Amino acid sequence: MTLADGVQIVSFAILGVMMVSAALGVVLLNNIVYSAFLLGGVFISLSGLYVLLNADFVAAAQILIYVGAVNVLILFAIMLVNKREVFVPLPRTGLRNLLTTFVCFGLLGLLGTMILTTPWAVNLGAHPDSSIVRIGQHFFNGFLLPFELASVLLLMALIGAVVIARRELVPEPEFPQGPSLSLPERPRTEVPTLAGRNEQ
Amino acid sequence: MPQLPNWINLVEKEPPEDLAMDVVSLAALNTGTIVPELLVIGTLLLVLLADLLSGRQASRWTPYLAVVGLIGAVVSLGFQWNMPVAEGFLGSFQADHLGILFRGLVALAGALSILMAIRYVNEAGSALGEYMTILLVATVGGMFLAGSDEMVMVFVALETLGLASYLLAGYMKRDVRSNEAALKYLLIGATSSAIFLYGLSLLYGLSGGETRLSAIAQQLARQDISQSLGVLMALVFVIAGIAFKLSAVPFHQWTPDVYEGSPTPVVAFLSVGSKAAGFALAIRLLVTVFPGATEQWQFVFESLAILSMVLGNVVALTQTSLKRLLAYSSIGQAGFLMIGLAIGTPEGYASILFYAFIYLFTNLGAFACVILFSLRAGTDEINEYAGLYQKDPLLTLGLSLCLLSLGGIPPLSGFFGKLYIFWAGWQAGAYTLVLVGLVTSVISIYYYIRVVRMIVVKEPQEMSLAVQNYPALTWDMAGLPELRATLIACVVVTAVAGLLANPLLTLANNAVTSTPFLQPQIQVAQK
């Protein structure tokens, strides 16, 4: 075992312990703020694993997007809600937790067996120096169409975000309004639709 | 070379070709394969710009622009039919005949649900321009999904359709039911996407880094692991993701709440367009990637079909809201469609296409009636329909015909759809499926007829409050003529398509027999 291999194994062990303990903390802690911060820890350890796998671009993107954007957004959401509420523990939580644990460990066992019994196809081709060049080539080669479709997706997401976030001015209907039309969606302060509609 | 654990199996593989060397020329991309989708994307940009530049005045004519764009897409799909089958974008997209028909179905569903929505969206006080933009993006996503032949493309198209659907479900922001629907749809949809993606990543790993569906199948066959635990796990995860889109039991829990809470034109699109895209994806992905595990996935779909038919049709019996009833009925109808997938014969796939075409018009016709009634009476409750035939003959006729066709009453087209699907199942020896289908069809007739009977009650004193206060029939308000045209078109197709079943069936059969990726299945069926 060379020195590089030793460093790799030790750093894998450290990252693995960090990741598993942080992930357990996310699930098991009751304070949601702690959970959110620990989720950032999970993402950072994961990006460390990506570095070990020679995926430098993915590691950077993981930190920028997941820690920098997603996790910060989660923390913002928690702080904006910031509602002190005493949660009454639900009845029979113990049984439910037991069942969840059982299912989760079953899934873990199944996936573990699957990973160990499968003859994985390993591609030992030459690793390119920089994965960014390779990713760029893929974007303009085999993955051109999904890359372009993603721009339509992002445009739609942008419009959708504006639709959700904008303050709703109840517009006067563009077309002349009939006397009798009403939908449950339209805010109504008057009497229920059917009873008093003709009097309005 | 580092020492590898013994469970790692080295694959002989050509060194990755130097990608910089083969400069891709524009002609090699075969851009012509996605012309219909490009038309829709161009239309949605135009709609967006018109809405941006001329404000809400534009909503007087942008719906027609959107519909013209979608019809143009359908026409260009018709031209594509006669061209030789080509793969576009280096294998990301296949313009085969099966895909063309499914893409046409999605585009038609998009066009009809825009026409239905004009009055409804305006009435609900929401902006029409953004609504149409998002709906067009959903249509594009569904069309791409029906033809994509590569895992990254499948996932991006699936997410385009999915995200657009979540946004549309929550489009009526001031209505709490719409908010609830959007949130439920988003959370369950995100979970199922994650599961689907996990399945795809397993396939990527098992095949040694392939993303094209046919290349994955080749690699799996070469390593002789088509039946290994890893591939079966991938199969289970992929099916879980697809079954969510098809709303097959037990992945259906989102359906009733989303259908009840979302704006009705959106529900109409989801129940038809999204489902057609899901079936296209299911056929292509399962047939191409898992030829070695055909028995397994057919067994899974057999169980899903039986569960969906039984649960969808039985629970529909107890519903009091027509939208919720149509939600459960759509679960049951997806069960009937899954019979075609579970038997896996060419007739089965052709019957899916034929039934999906009929179901498109029948179900959209039913939803057009629900929209019209809720515009006029402001409710979706079944009890409020009592005595409607004395006030609104067109609505009565349309809703009765559509519901009876959904139930499969003989002269209407739904009967022929079911007949063909059951016949295909019987030919393939799937007697259990066909018997369950027949029994649940009878159950479904009961609850469809219950609504029809409610509409045509005779005594005036049994008339509901909503119908007693029914407004005078006017069609001169903007958006209503379009709704009426959609309704009449859907009802006419529902009534007539059964009699014209022969050309439609020939078309569906031709599509299946001339689609390259289905050839192995056809050869198996011929033996």
Interface residues (C-beta under 8 A of the other chain):
Chain A: D5 L110 L111 T113 M114 I115 L116 T117 T118 P119 W120 A121 V122 N123 L124 G125 A126 R134 Q137 H138 F140 N141 G142 F143 L144 L145 P146 L149 A150 V152 L153 L155 M156 A157 I159 G160 V162 V163 I164 E168 V170 P171 P173 E174 F175 P176 G178 P179 S180 L181 S182 L183 P184 E185 R186 P187 T193 L194 A195 R197 N198
Chain B: M1 P2 L4 W7 I8 N9 L10 V11 K13 P15 P16 L19 A20 V24 L29 I34 I41 L48 R56 Q57 S59 R60 G88 F89 L90 G91 S92 F93 Y120 N122 E123 A124 G125 S126 A127 E130 T133 I134 V137 V140 G141 F144 S148 E150 V152 M153 F155 V156 A157 E159 T160 L163 A164 L167 G170 Y171 M172 K173 R174 D175 R177 S178 G205 L206 S207 G208 G209 T211 R212 Q219 Q223 I225 S228 L229 G230 M233 P263 S374 L375 R376 A377 G378 T379 L465 A466 N469 P471 A472 T474 M477 A478 G479
